[in-house]
Amino acid sequence: MHPAWQIDDIRYSIFECLDPCDLARLARTAGFFFNVATDELWKTVGSMSPFLCCLPPDARRRPLQVGDIQRLNLYTSKTQSVRLESKEIARVIPLPPRFQPNKKQQQQQPDEDTTKTWEELWEEITKLSPRSDFLPNLRRVRFNSAVEELLTPLIGISGANLTHIYIKYIHQRRPESIVRNFLDQLQDTSKLKYLFVRDGEPDLVPSRLIQQSPLEHLRLDPRIHAARHEDFQFKEYPLRFEILQKETLEHLTIGLNRLWYSDAFRALDGRYLPALKTLWLNLTTFTTEALYGWTSNDIERSPAVFLSRLDNPELSLLNIKFPLDTYGNMFLDVVSAANTGCRLDNLVELALAGGGWFNNCGECGKRPPPRILPTDLRAAMNMLLPLPRLRILRLSVAPNFLDVLDLEMYRSIADGLPGLEKLCLGHREFVASSEVEGTSFYERVPLHDLAAFCSMLPKLVEVSVGAVDGLTLEERPCEEWACPGVTSLSVAHWAGNHARGVS
């Protein structure tokens, strides 16, 4: 064997040029190539079919023996990543074809079906060998837009080398949650640093998993349930108390709702999350009625309390998503608490976003005007400035951030953003389309105002804006407001009669 094959960099460079079929042929040429080629071939598994190929062809029709699964354990010991992910949004990854029930199987009586189901097959395999023999070197699990049963083979694995778990868009849920069983039966989570569960209610992610793992990145998105568009709502749960006890946590994505402030939080002594670097806080889980909990009558329910109790972490990213029904005083209270509870001198990305649903006419589709005013948004920015290291700024919580041409005000804001490279203004919800009343624009940013502000940002490269006032297109431009550094300008809508035909 040529000595060059012993050099990892050379070997990996060659493997990058080979497809799976080539690696399989290479594995059959020599004993040395068998090991190195199958290590690469089985490193990432993108479906459950390779596992089935390791079993005898008649595995579903007869009892298995220990020898029947030795080949399965051999190859899966090389697997470092299981990635079951659909590349198409509308497509769901199903069970392997042989395990998908057809109409003939559904009409059969239970005693007439002599083949094992997906769960029965893996239950039998589990009884033949310790689960630590299956996928012992697994490091990453990515499960995105697939049926829940596909996770069955992973229930009870060791997980001793597992560092990342990503579970999103679970389909065909079982009454006894397979996701919950998988997370609950992980034997060893001593290396788990990344956990993302799309449906993050308390009974899905066991407390033990959060408490015992050295988590650095935790993302628990709230579960959504709705029969119809106007019935849209989030399930509501108290804030997970064990999350606040994670001193290792650096990246947190979480949603708060009207029940977040529990007795456990009230009894909490001291501050929390000192190591936090990025915070994505979703407040759209507050319903319109629950927003009144932000007022002085029930101030404890305000998200400002959560932010004010942070242990002064130094953030590089802050993203707060507000309900579109939020009023200006509520918005400013939350921004003020974030400014007080966190250090923002090294903030690189800031997003003050709007989203969620609201009470509206389901037939006409008319949206109510936003309640946060441009003056509120500018007051929030002045509260946070200066942000010397900020490169990305997204402001979509209120329309018309630049509704008045005030150069002195623009300069005071721009001076606090010397490193800004990307600016995003506006939100698609500020364009209200109605079958009865037509289209109305709650946002109409004048082009001159946009140009004047952008010209004061020396490092600005990319700009995107919601609705631009098309009536200003024919006005004489001001050469002083030219932005030679901007290479990309994206306009979502042109508002005004004169905007017709503009490209």
N, C-alpha and C positions, 0 to 999 in steps of 0.2 A: 504494500500500500504506500502511495506517495506520501512523504512527510507533510506536505501542505494540507492534507486532510486533517491533520491533528491540530491545525490552527483554527480556532473558533471563528474569527472574523472572515477568513477565506471560505470556510464551510457554510456560514450563514449567508454570505454574499451569493454563493452558488445556489443555495436553497431558495433564495428570493426569486430566482429566475425560473424555478420549476413549479409546475402546477401539481395538484395532488396525485394525478395519474402518473406523472413522471417520478414523484417520490415513491410511489408504490412499486414501480418497476425497479427503481434503484435499490429498494429494500430487498429485492429478490436476487440481486446479483452476488452478494457476498455477506458473510457474517458481520463484518464491520459496518457495512452500509446498512444492514438491517437495523442495527441499533440507532445509528445517527439519523437515518431517514425516517424511521417510525417515531423517533422522538419529535421530529419536526412535523410529521404528518398528523400525529395525535395531540400536538401541543394545544390547538384550539379546535373544539368540536362545535360545529354549527347546526347539528340536528341530532336526533336520537337514533337515526338509522344506523350509524356506525356501531353503536352498542349492540343492536340487534344482530348485525352481521357477525359478531363474535360468538353468538350462540348457535347451537345446532339448528338445522332447518326445521326440524320437527319439535322445537322447544315448546310450542304451544299445545302439542297433542300428547305429550308423555311427561311423566315426572322427571325432573332434572336430577343429575348427580353432581357431586362436587367437581368431578373432572370436566363437566360441561361448562363450568364458568371460569376455569383457570385462564383460558385465552382472554376472556373479558377482563379479568383482573390484571392480566399482564399489560394489555394495551391501555387501559384506563389509568394505570399507574403513571403513564407518561403525560396525561392530560393536565394542563394548567388552567385552561379557560373553557367554560361551557357558555356558548353564546347563541341563545335562541331568540332571534330578533327578526321581525318582518321589516323589509325595506319599503314596503308599500303601506300607506296609512290605512287603507280599507281592507287590507289582507290580514287574516289571523292565521298563525301557524297552528295546524291541527295535529292530532296524533298521527303516527306513521300509518300509511294506507292500510296495512293489514289489520290495524286495530280500530279503524273507523267503522262504526256500525252502518250497515246498509239496510234497505227495507226488508230484505229476506231475513236477516239476522234479527231485526226488531220484531218480526212476526213469529219467530220460533219460540217454543216453550223453553224455560230455563234448562230442563233436563235434556233437551235436544241439542243444545250447543255444547260441543265437546272441546272447543278451544278455550284457552285461558284469555281473560281480559288483560288489559294493560296493567291494572293494579294487581291482579292475581299473579301475573308473571313475575313482577318485581318483589312481591311478598315472598314468593317461593325462593327467589335468588337470595333475598335477605336471610332466610333461614339456613342457607347452605354455607355461608361464610360470614365472618364478622364484617360489619359495615366499614370498618377501618381499612379493609382491603380494597374497597371500591373508591376510586378517585382520591387516593391519599395525598396527592400533590396538587390538588385543585386550589387555585388562587383567586379566580374571578368567576362570578356567576352573573350573567346578563340575560334577563328574561323580559322581553318586550313584545306585547301584542301576540300572545300565544294562549292556548287553552291551559287551564290550571293543571290538568292531569299530567302534563309533560314534566312537572317538577317531582313527580312521584319517585323516580329513581334516586333523587338526591336526599330523600328523607332518611335521616339517621347517619349520614356520612360523618366522618371525623371532623373535617373543617379545620384541622390543625394548621394548615398553611393558607387558609382563606383570608384574603385581605379586602376584597370588594364584593358587595352584593347589590345588584340593581334589579328591581322588580317593578314593572310598569305595565298598565293596561292588561289586567288579568281577565280572561274570558272563560265562559262556561264554568262558573264557580260551583264548587261542591258544597253541600250543607256543612260537612266537616272540612274546614279550610285546609287545603294542602299546603298553601303558603305558610300558614301559621304552624302546621306540623313540621315543615322544613326548618323554619327559623327556630322553633322551640326545641327540636331534637338535634341541633348541631352540638356535637360532643365537646368541641374545643374552639373557642373564639378568641384565643389569646393574641391573634395577629390581625383581627378584623378592624380595619381603619375606615372603611367607606361603607355606608348603609343608606340606600335609597329605596323607600317603599312608597309607591304611588298612593296607595290607600292606607294612610297612616293612623288608623284609629287604635286605641290602646290595646285592644284584645288581639290585634294581629301581630304586633311586634312585642315579644315577651320582655318584661322588665329586666330579666336576667341578662338578655342579650345586650342591652344598653349599658347595664351596670358593670358587667365583667369584661367587655371589649374595650380596647384602647382606641375608641372611636375618635377620629379627627374630622370626619366629614359625615354629617347626618342630615338626611333630607326625608321629611315625613309630610307628604302632600295630603290634604284632607280628601276624604271620600265624598263624591258627589252623587246624589240620587235625585232623579226627576222623572216623572211620568210624562210631563209636557213642558214646553219651553217656559210657560209662565209659572210652573210649579218648581222651578229650579231652586235648589237649596243644598247646603252642605250639612253633613252630619256634624253634630256638636259634641265635643268632649272637653274635659278639663285639660289644662296643660300638663304634659308628662313631667312629673316632679323629678324623676331620675335624670332627665336631660339637663336640668340646672345644676346637677351635681357632677357633671363631666368637666373636669378641669383640663382635659386633653382636647376638648372640642375646639376646632379652628374654623370650621365651615358649617353653618346651620341654615337650613331652609325649613320654615315652619309656618303654620297658619294659626291665628288666634280667632276665637269666637266669643260670644257673650258668656260662655261658661268657663273661660280659661282661668279665671281667678278663683281657685279652689281654697278650701281650708288649709291644705298643705302649703300652698304658696303664701297664704296669710301668716302662717306660723314660721315661715322661712326666716332664719336669722342671718343677716349679712347679704353680700352681693354674690354674683355668679358669672360664669363664663369669662374668665379673665384672658384666656388664650384666643378668643374669637378673632378671626381675620375677615371673614365674609359673612354677611347676614342678609338673607332673603326673607322678608316678613310679609306674609300674605294676610291682609285684613279684609279681603272681600268675603270672608266667611261670616262677617257680621251682616245680618239682615237689616232691612230698613228700620224695623221696630227696635232691633237691638242697638242701633246707633245712638239711641237716646241714653244708653248706658254710659256714653262718654261724657255726659254732662255732669254738672256739679251734684246732681241728685244721687248719682251712683258712680262717683269718680273712680272707684276701685276697678271697675270694668274697663277703663280706658287702656288701650295699648301703651299709652304714655307711661303707665306705671311699670310695665314690663321693661321698657327701654331705660327708664330712669334708674332701675335697680341693677343694670349691668355693671360689672366690675371694671369700668373704664377700659374696655379692650381697644386695641389699635387696629382699626378696620382699613382694609384696602378696597372693599366693595360693600356698598349699602344699597339695597333695593327694597323699597316699601311700596306695596300695592294697596291702594285705598279703594273702598267702594265708591261708585259714582254718586251715591247719595250723601257722601260726606260733606259737611259744612266747613267753611273756612276756619272757624275757631277750633274745631276738632283737629283739622289738618295741621294747624300751627302748633297745637299742644303736642302732637306726636313728633313733629320735626324738632321742636324745642327739646323734648326729652331725649331724642337721639343725639342731639348736639351736646347735651349735658352728660349723658351716660357713656359716650364713646369718644375716643380720640380720632379725629378726622384729618390730621395734618398730612398723613400719607395715603389718603383716600385716592384711588385710581379711577373708580367707576361709581357713579351715583345715579340712581333711578328713583324718581318720585312719580309713580305710575298710577293710573286709574283703571278700574276694570270691574268685573262682576255684573250681575243683573240688577234690575230695579223694577218697581211696579210701573207698568205701562199698558197701553191699549194693545192687546194681542192682535186685533184685527187691522187696525190702521198702521201699526208699527211706529207710531210717533214716540220719540224719546224726549223726556223732560230736559230742560236746560241744566247744565252742570251747576253745582252750588258753590264750588270753589272758584273764586274770582281771580283774574290776572294779578290784582294787587296782592292777594294772599300768596300766590306763588312767588312773586318777586320778594315779598317779605320773608318767605321761608328761605330763599336763596341768600338774601342779605344776612339772615341769621346764621347760616352755615359758613359763609365766606370769612376769611380766604381759604381756598382749597388749592394750595400751590402745586400739588402733584396730580390733580385730576386730569384725566385724558378723555374720559367718556362721560357725557351728561345726557340723561334722558328725562324729559319733562313732559309727561302725558297725563297729569292729574287734573289739569285745568287748561282751557283754550286761551289763545291770544296772549301768550306770555309777553309779546312785543306789540301790544295794542296801541301804545302811544309812542310817538317819535320824540324821545327825551334823551338827547345825546349825553347829557351829564349823568343820568341814571344808568345808561348803557355802559358808560365808561367805568363807573364805580363797580358794576358787576363784572365787567371784563377784566379789570385789574386784579380781581380775586381769582381769576381762572387763567393764569399765564401759560399753562401747559396744555390747555384743552385742544384735542385733536378731532373729536367726533361730537356733534351736537344733534340731538333728535328732539323735535318739538311736535306736539299734537297727538291726537288719538283718533282712531277710526270712529269711535262712538260720538265724536263731535260733528259728524255728518249724519243728520237724521233724515231717513228716507221713509216716506209715507205714501201709500197708494192713493189716499184721499187728498192730502195736502201737498204732495210732491216732495222735493228735496229742500231742506233748509240747512244752513251752515251755522253752527255755533262758533266756529273758528274761521276767521278771515284775516290772516296775517298779511299786512301790506308788504310788498316786495322791498320797498325802500327801508322799512323798519328792519327787516331781516338782513338786508345788505349792510346797513349802518352798524348793526350789532356785530355781525360776523367780521367786518373789516377791522374791528378792535381786538380780535383774537389772533395773535400772530402765528400760532402753530396749527390753526384750524385747517383740516383737510377734507372732512366729510360732513355734509349737512343734509338732514332729512326733515321735512315739515309736513304737517297735515294738510289743511286747506289754505291756499294762498288766494288773496283777493285779486281776481283777474282784472278788475276795473283799473288797477294801477299799472297795467302792463304798458300803456301808451304814454305814461308820464316820462318826462325827461330825466334820465338817470344822472346821478351825481358821481363824478369820477373819483372823488375822495372815498367813496364807499366800495370801491373795487376790491375783490378778494382774490388776488392772484394765487394764493396758496391752496384754495379750495379746488379739489379735483373731481368731486362728486357732489351733485345736488339732486335730491329726490323729492318730488312734490306728489303727494297722494291725490289731491283734488284741486281743481281750479274753480273758485267760486266767483260768480258774477256773469252778467250777460256777455260781456266782451271776451270772456274766456273761451267761448265756443270756437272750435277750430284750432286752438293753440296746441302745439305739440311739444 
